[in-house]
Amino acid sequence: MARIPLADVFGLRPLSVRLREMKLALRGDGITPKTKVGLSSRALIKPRLAFPLWLGKKPEGRLIPMYNLFNHTPPDLREGWSVEKTNVRDFRGGDLTYDSHNGTDFAVPPGTIITAAAPGVIVRCSNEFHRGGLKVFIDHGRGLITTYNHLAKVDVRVGETVHRGQPIARSGASGIDGFLLFPWSTPHLHLNVWLNGRYVDPFPHAGLASLWQAGDRPLPVEKPSEFAHESWEPTVWDGTRVAAQVAACIDPAVQRELAACPDLATQAITVMFQRNYFPFRFTKEVDLYPTEFAREARLSLPFRAEDYDGIVF
């Protein structure tokens, strides 16, 4: 496993930008609420899991420990991001999650190779210290987008087409939580899945189908080269819907960013990113897709089969 400088593991460069984003997370501003932290947030500290991972060891061998799951009883994000554990329920009916957790966390040592969960195109690479650190976004078509958060290094570029199982990045602990709580925090990949423009749990729940091809036990791709020509449907964006969501933005700086996007596809992904990560910057939510896409079993575990066999709860 490649060694990566701690500055990259935590996504600290450029430091001046990261300090501004840290201040925004802790204090908020006229539009952005401050992050909610309380005594219940101590549940995120799991040293018996964290310490071996920071040392480059795999505590469960070839199985990836699940660090946190999607919370099915979240608070309104417009009131601020909450890392408290007050009203939580994961897809199994347990409490392996926290208030505002809208993704799936895979606990792995920094520097672990991350792979594409399905074929698609890289539509965004960005680093927001207060919202997931270094990230890669892949559009898989048919309303499905995956985002890979807390990365240390990105190995792809925007516009690049990737196939299932293709390496795209190296894991880390980038972002404010990994930095402030080191070494007590657990390094992990935070995977977000968006369907029809909204956060969804990829695991089967409430009678809904799994988005994983292997049900509730996602598996890596054994031979990625065999999927190099797997077909998928590129997204065709509706300019009217995107424009309506842009018009609902109340943050002047974000408005300027959206207006400066060079094309419709970039603008659509940027507005979806802003709306999902910072919903308080918009007065309303607009459906960006002209049709509602169904849940389909399309995703593979985003790790190499040579590194891991699966997951463990």
Buried (B, 14 or more C-beta within 10 A) or exposed (E): BEEBEBEBBBBBEEEEEBEEBBEBBEEBEEBBBBBBBEEBBEBBEBEEBBBBBBEEEBBBEEBBBBBBBBBBEBBEBEEBBBBBBEEBBBBEEEBBBBBBBBBBBBBBBBBBBBBBBBBBBBBBBBBBBBBBBBBBBBBBBBBBBBBBBBBBBBBBEBEBBBBBBBBBBBBBBBBBBBBEBBBBBBBBBBBBBBBBBBBBBBBBBEEEEBBBBBEBEBBBBEEBEEBEEEEBEEBEBBEEBBBBBBEBBEBEEBBEBBEEBEEBBBBBBBBBBBBBBBEBBBEEEBBBBEEEEEBBBBBBBBBBBEBBBBBBE
